[in-house]
Amino acid sequence: MSNAPRLEIDLDKIYHNALTLVDRLGRRGISVTAVTKATLGSPEIARVLLKAGVSGLGDSRIENIQAMRAAGVSAQMMLIRTPMLSQAALVVAYADVSLNTEIDVIAKLSAAAQAAKKTHEIVLMVELGDLREGVMPEDLESTVREVLRLPNITLKGIGANLACHSGVAPDARNMDELSLLSRSIDAIFGPMLSIVSGGNSSNIPWALSDANTGRINNLRIGEAILLGREPLHRQPIDGLHTDAFTVIGEVIEAKVKPSLPWGTIAETAFGEKAPVKDRGPVQQTILAIGHMDTDPNGLTSPAGINVLGASSDHLVLETGSNHLPVGTEIKFQPNYSAMLRAMASPFVTKVLKGQSVQTRTRSMDPVQ
């Protein structure tokens, strides 16, 4: 038995999800850049995504891109967070393309590319209302002019990001605006934009509807591939697996305890706790997993088991009439937040499963 807590990852299900989305979006003229940030740039998962036909890999951390390069993953690599000035040389060395919004950063990339005798491609991000990153639409033309003056930089395209910060949904209006902006740039400067990247997994409902996709020819997809859901309402996407990731914890205590705490009540380790009703004695079970390992609020537990709360290292459950002996393992389905944090935790063992795209199950040891 593998160590707990652990995150079990079904490569066959990830492959199926990626293949399905590549096919469906491809029929709409949209390529898929598979986002690997939630998997920490796992080379094994990256290879599964590439086998499924994605056009390239995207990650928000240059360190993950470095790790994939070091493991021999061969693909177009896109840095999907605006580069830090301090990492410009690394970005040029390891990423083929980067998403950008600041001329100062692009100038630093230009200098790094000159020094490395390379050409670095960029996608200019445009603000369409979600108020995360992006050049304001009215400033796009002047920004493009500045970019085109910089040596060793190629403007590959423009893009947008929605739903991540303010929850603004991609729709016909904002996607039409992005298409219009791309046509305007091509009309002013000559045909030059090979990619118009409309957004992320939240674009799936729009992209698979009967809406006119216009100039949008790329999406950066992570959650929809990994968890089979669209992020706007976390609804399952038809035909995709929603259980490619499973969080598993081990019971370290199982006792009947009062349901109501006693003593003077103050804040918990992670802030205020909702009032608890006295339900009499309950079967309380504690697992060796907590906030340092995952997002407890993002775990869906098996039927008959309720999450009561968590601290850094403990997940407290009420198990009804079920007495679960010490050592019992309990499986949870994670949402994106819980999966991301479990993947990032050095205390959670990652176990890869699946025979159709991997010849054997491989355990990814926690970081020491």
C-alpha positions as CSV (number, residue, x, y, z in Angstrom):
1,M,0.0,0.0,0.0
2,S,1.3,3.5,-0.9
3,N,1.8,6.1,1.8
4,A,-1.1,8.3,2.8
5,P,-2.0,11.0,2.3
6,R,-1.7,10.5,-1.4
7,L,-3.1,11.7,-4.7
8,E,-4.0,9.0,-7.2
9,I,-3.9,10.1,-10.8
10,D,-5.6,8.1,-13.6
11,L,-3.6,8.8,-16.8
12,D,-6.1,7.0,-18.9
13,K,-8.9,9.3,-17.8
14,I,-6.8,12.4,-18.4
15,Y,-5.9,11.1,-21.9
16,H,-9.5,10.5,-22.7
17,N,-10.5,14.0,-21.5
18,A,-7.7,15.7,-23.5
19,L,-8.4,13.6,-26.6
20,T,-12.1,14.4,-26.5
21,L,-11.6,18.1,-26.1
22,V,-8.9,18.3,-28.8
23,D,-11.4,16.6,-31.1
24,R,-14.4,18.7,-30.2
25,L,-12.6,22.1,-30.2
26,G,-10.7,21.1,-33.3
27,R,-14.0,20.8,-35.2
28,R,-14.6,24.5,-34.2
29,G,-11.2,25.5,-35.5
30,I,-9.7,25.9,-32.0
31,S,-6.4,24.3,-30.9
32,V,-5.7,23.3,-27.3
33,T,-2.7,24.5,-25.2
34,A,-2.8,22.1,-22.3
35,V,-2.1,23.8,-19.0
36,T,0.3,21.8,-16.7
37,K,0.5,24.2,-13.7
38,A,-1.8,22.1,-11.6
39,T,0.3,19.0,-12.2
40,L,3.5,20.9,-11.3
41,G,4.8,20.2,-14.8
42,S,4.7,16.4,-14.4
43,P,6.5,15.0,-17.4
44,E,4.4,11.8,-17.4
45,I,1.2,13.8,-17.5
46,A,2.7,16.2,-20.1
47,R,3.4,13.2,-22.4
48,V,-0.1,12.0,-22.0
49,L,-1.5,15.4,-23.1
50,L,0.8,15.5,-26.1
51,K,-0.2,12.0,-27.1
52,A,-3.8,13.2,-27.0
53,G,-3.0,15.8,-29.6
54,V,-2.7,19.1,-27.8
55,S,-0.8,21.8,-29.8
56,G,1.5,22.7,-26.9
57,L,1.9,23.0,-23.2
58,G,1.3,26.0,-21.0
59,D,2.4,26.7,-17.5
60,S,2.5,29.7,-15.1
61,R,5.8,28.7,-13.5
62,I,9.0,28.7,-15.5
63,E,10.3,26.2,-13.0
64,N,7.7,23.7,-14.2
65,I,8.7,24.3,-17.8
66,Q,12.4,23.8,-16.9
67,A,11.4,20.5,-15.3
68,M,9.6,19.3,-18.4
69,R,12.5,20.3,-20.6
70,A,15.0,18.5,-18.3
71,A,12.8,15.4,-18.6
72,G,13.0,15.5,-22.3
73,V,9.5,16.6,-23.0
74,S,9.4,17.9,-26.6
75,A,6.7,20.5,-27.3
76,Q,6.0,24.2,-27.7
77,M,6.1,25.6,-24.2
78,M,4.1,28.7,-23.3
79,L,4.6,30.7,-20.1
80,I,1.0,31.7,-19.3
81,R,1.8,34.3,-16.5
82,T,3.4,37.6,-17.3
83,P,7.1,37.0,-16.8
84,M,8.9,38.6,-13.8
85,L,11.8,40.9,-14.8
86,S,14.0,38.8,-12.6
87,Q,13.3,35.7,-14.7
88,A,13.5,37.2,-18.2
89,A,16.7,35.2,-19.1
90,L,15.1,31.9,-17.8
91,V,11.9,32.6,-19.8
92,V,13.8,33.1,-23.0
93,A,16.0,30.0,-22.3
94,Y,13.1,27.6,-21.6
95,A,9.8,29.0,-23.0
96,D,9.0,29.4,-26.7
97,V,6.2,31.8,-26.1
98,S,5.1,34.0,-23.1
99,L,1.9,36.0,-22.4
100,N,2.7,39.6,-21.7
101,T,1.2,42.9,-20.7
102,E,4.1,45.2,-19.8
103,I,6.4,46.9,-22.3
104,D,9.2,47.0,-19.6
105,V,9.0,43.2,-19.3
106,I,8.9,42.7,-23.1
107,A,12.0,45.0,-23.4
108,K,13.8,42.8,-20.9
109,L,12.9,39.7,-22.8
110,S,14.2,41.4,-25.9
111,A,17.5,42.0,-24.3
112,A,17.7,38.5,-23.0
113,A,16.8,37.1,-26.4
114,Q,19.5,39.2,-28.0
115,A,22.1,37.9,-25.5
116,A,21.0,34.3,-26.2
117,K,20.9,34.9,-29.9
118,K,17.3,33.7,-30.0
119,T,13.9,35.0,-31.0
120,H,11.2,34.9,-28.3
121,E,7.5,34.9,-29.2
122,I,4.9,36.8,-27.2
123,V,1.1,36.9,-27.0
124,L,-0.2,40.3,-25.9
125,M,-3.0,39.9,-23.3
126,V,-6.0,42.3,-23.6
127,E,-8.2,43.3,-20.7
128,L,-11.8,42.3,-21.4
129,G,-13.4,43.0,-18.1
130,D,-12.3,40.4,-15.6
131,L,-9.7,42.8,-14.2
132,R,-6.8,40.5,-13.9
133,E,-4.1,40.9,-16.5
134,G,-4.3,42.7,-19.9
135,V,-3.6,45.8,-21.9
136,M,-6.7,48.0,-22.1
137,P,-8.3,47.7,-25.6
138,E,-7.8,51.3,-26.4
139,D,-4.0,51.0,-25.7
140,L,-3.5,47.8,-27.8
141,E,-2.5,49.6,-31.0
142,S,0.2,51.7,-29.4
143,T,1.5,48.8,-27.4
144,V,1.8,46.7,-30.6
145,R,3.8,49.6,-32.1
146,E,6.2,49.5,-29.2
147,V,6.6,45.8,-29.3
148,L,7.3,45.7,-33.0
149,R,10.3,48.0,-32.4
150,L,12.0,45.5,-30.1
151,P,14.6,43.2,-31.6
152,N,14.4,39.4,-31.2
153,I,10.8,39.6,-30.2
154,T,8.0,38.2,-32.5
155,L,4.4,39.2,-31.8
156,K,2.7,35.8,-32.2
157,G,-0.8,36.9,-31.3
158,I,-3.2,38.4,-28.8
159,G,-5.2,36.8,-26.0
160,A,-7.5,37.3,-23.1
161,N,-8.3,35.7,-19.7
162,L,-11.7,35.7,-18.1
163,A,-13.4,34.2,-15.1
164,C,-10.3,33.8,-12.9
165,H,-10.4,37.0,-10.9
166,S,-13.9,38.6,-11.1
167,G,-15.8,35.7,-12.5
168,V,-16.6,37.4,-15.8
169,A,-17.9,34.7,-18.2
170,P,-16.6,34.4,-21.7
171,D,-19.5,35.0,-24.1
172,A,-20.3,36.2,-27.6
173,R,-19.8,39.8,-26.7
174,N,-16.3,39.7,-25.2
175,M,-15.1,37.0,-27.7
176,D,-16.4,39.0,-30.6
177,E,-14.5,42.0,-29.2
178,L,-11.3,40.0,-29.1
179,S,-11.8,38.9,-32.7
180,L,-12.5,42.5,-33.7
181,L,-9.3,43.6,-32.0
182,S,-7.2,40.9,-33.8
183,R,-8.7,42.0,-37.2
184,S,-7.9,45.6,-36.4
185,I,-4.3,44.8,-35.6
186,D,-3.9,42.8,-38.8
187,A,-5.5,45.6,-40.8
188,I,-3.2,48.2,-39.4
189,F,0.1,46.3,-39.3
190,G,-0.5,43.7,-42.0
191,P,-1.4,40.0,-41.3
192,M,0.8,39.0,-38.4
193,L,-1.3,37.3,-35.7
194,S,-1.1,33.6,-35.9
195,I,-2.8,33.0,-32.6
196,V,-5.9,34.5,-30.9
197,S,-6.1,32.8,-27.6
198,G,-9.6,33.3,-26.2
199,G,-9.1,32.1,-22.6
200,N,-9.2,29.0,-20.4
201,S,-11.5,26.2,-19.4
202,S,-14.2,28.7,-18.7
203,N,-14.5,29.2,-22.4
204,I,-15.7,25.7,-23.0
205,P,-19.4,26.3,-22.8
206,W,-19.1,29.2,-25.3
207,A,-16.6,27.3,-27.6
208,L,-18.8,24.2,-27.8
209,S,-22.0,26.2,-28.4
210,D,-23.3,27.3,-31.7
211,A,-21.7,30.7,-31.3
212,N,-19.5,32.1,-34.1
213,T,-15.9,31.5,-32.9
214,G,-14.6,34.3,-35.2
215,R,-10.8,34.7,-35.0
216,I,-10.5,32.7,-31.8
217,N,-8.2,29.7,-32.7
218,N,-6.7,28.7,-29.3
219,L,-7.7,28.0,-25.7
220,R,-5.5,27.3,-22.7
221,I,-7.2,24.4,-21.0
222,G,-6.3,22.9,-17.6
223,E,-9.3,22.2,-15.3
224,A,-11.6,20.9,-18.0
225,I,-9.0,18.2,-19.0
226,L,-7.9,17.3,-15.5
227,L,-11.3,17.3,-13.7
228,G,-13.8,17.2,-16.6
229,R,-15.7,20.3,-15.5
230,E,-16.1,23.8,-16.7
231,P,-15.1,26.4,-14.0
232,L,-18.0,28.8,-14.4
233,H,-20.5,26.6,-12.5
234,R,-18.3,23.5,-12.0
235,Q,-20.7,21.5,-14.1
236,P,-19.5,18.2,-15.6
237,I,-18.7,18.4,-19.3
238,D,-20.6,15.7,-21.2
239,G,-18.5,12.7,-22.0
240,L,-15.6,13.6,-19.8
241,H,-14.3,11.9,-16.6
242,T,-14.6,13.9,-13.4
243,D,-12.7,11.5,-11.2
244,A,-9.2,11.4,-12.7
245,F,-7.8,12.6,-9.4
246,T,-8.5,11.0,-6.0
247,V,-7.3,12.3,-2.6
248,I,-6.8,9.6,0.0
249,G,-6.4,10.1,3.8
250,E,-5.8,7.6,6.6
251,V,-7.7,7.4,9.9
252,I,-5.6,8.2,12.9
253,E,-8.4,8.5,15.5
254,A,-11.9,7.1,15.7
255,K,-14.0,7.9,18.9
256,V,-17.5,8.8,20.0
257,K,-17.4,12.4,21.2
258,P,-19.9,15.2,22.0
259,S,-21.0,17.1,18.9
260,L,-20.8,20.4,20.9
261,P,-17.5,21.8,22.1
262,W,-17.3,23.2,25.6
263,G,-15.3,26.0,27.2
264,T,-14.8,29.6,26.1
265,I,-15.1,29.7,22.3
266,A,-12.6,31.8,20.3
267,E,-11.3,31.7,16.7
268,T,-10.0,28.4,15.3
269,A,-6.5,28.0,13.8
270,F,-7.9,29.2,10.5
271,G,-10.4,31.8,11.6
272,E,-14.0,31.7,12.7
273,K,-16.0,28.5,12.9
274,A,-19.7,28.3,12.1
275,P,-21.9,27.6,15.1
276,V,-22.5,24.0,15.8
277,K,-25.8,22.5,16.9
278,D,-25.8,19.9,19.7
279,R,-26.6,16.6,18.0
280,G,-25.6,14.6,20.9
281,P,-22.7,12.1,20.8
282,V,-21.3,11.4,17.3
283,Q,-18.8,9.1,15.7
284,Q,-15.9,11.4,15.1
285,T,-13.0,10.3,12.9
286,I,-9.7,12.1,12.3
287,L,-7.6,11.7,9.2
288,A,-3.9,12.6,8.9
289,I,-4.4,15.3,6.2
290,G,-5.1,19.0,6.6
291,H,-4.6,22.5,5.2
292,M,-0.9,21.8,4.6
293,D,-1.9,19.0,2.2
294,T,-5.1,20.1,0.4
295,D,-8.1,22.4,0.5
296,P,-10.4,20.6,3.0
297,N,-13.4,22.7,1.7
298,G,-12.8,21.3,-1.8
299,L,-13.1,17.6,-0.9
300,T,-16.3,15.7,-1.7
301,S,-16.5,12.8,0.8
302,P,-18.2,9.4,0.4
303,A,-21.9,9.1,1.2
304,G,-22.6,9.0,5.0
305,I,-19.4,10.9,5.8
306,N,-19.3,14.7,6.5
307,V,-16.3,17.0,6.9
308,L,-16.7,18.9,10.2
309,G,-13.5,20.9,9.8
310,A,-9.7,20.9,9.5
311,S,-6.5,22.2,11.0
312,S,-3.1,22.2,9.4
313,D,-2.6,18.5,9.8
314,H,-6.0,17.0,10.8
315,L,-9.3,16.5,8.9
316,V,-12.2,16.0,11.3
317,L,-15.1,13.9,10.0
318,E,-18.5,12.7,11.3
319,T,-19.1,9.2,10.0
320,G,-22.6,8.5,11.2
321,S,-23.1,5.0,12.5
322,N,-19.9,3.8,10.8
323,H,-16.9,3.1,13.1
324,L,-13.8,3.3,10.9
325,P,-10.8,1.7,12.6
326,V,-7.5,3.4,12.8
327,G,-5.6,2.7,9.5
328,T,-8.7,2.8,7.3
329,E,-8.3,4.8,4.1
330,I,-11.0,7.2,2.9
331,K,-11.2,8.5,-0.6
332,F,-12.3,12.0,-1.6
333,Q,-13.0,13.6,-5.0
334,P,-11.2,17.0,-5.0
335,N,-12.2,20.2,-6.7
336,Y,-9.6,22.3,-8.5
337,S,-8.4,24.0,-5.4
338,A,-8.1,20.7,-3.4
339,M,-6.4,19.0,-6.3
340,L,-3.9,21.9,-6.9
341,R,-2.9,22.1,-3.3
342,A,-2.6,18.3,-3.0
343,M,-0.4,18.2,-6.0
344,A,1.8,21.0,-4.6
345,S,2.2,19.6,-1.1
346,P,5.5,17.8,-0.5
347,F,3.7,15.7,2.1
348,V,1.2,14.1,-0.3
349,T,2.5,11.1,-2.3
350,K,1.5,11.2,-6.0
351,V,0.7,7.9,-7.6
352,L,0.2,7.6,-11.4
353,K,-2.1,4.9,-12.7
354,G,-3.0,3.8,-16.2
355,Q,-1.8,1.3,-18.7
356,S,-3.1,2.6,-22.0
357,V,-0.6,5.5,-22.1
358,Q,2.0,4.3,-19.5
359,T,3.5,0.9,-19.4
360,R,3.4,0.8,-15.6
361,T,2.2,2.5,-12.5
362,R,4.8,4.9,-11.2
363,S,4.9,6.6,-7.8
364,M,6.0,10.2,-7.7
365,D,7.9,10.6,-4.4
366,P,7.2,13.7,-2.2
367,V,9.8,16.4,-2.3
368,Q,12.3,16.0,0.4
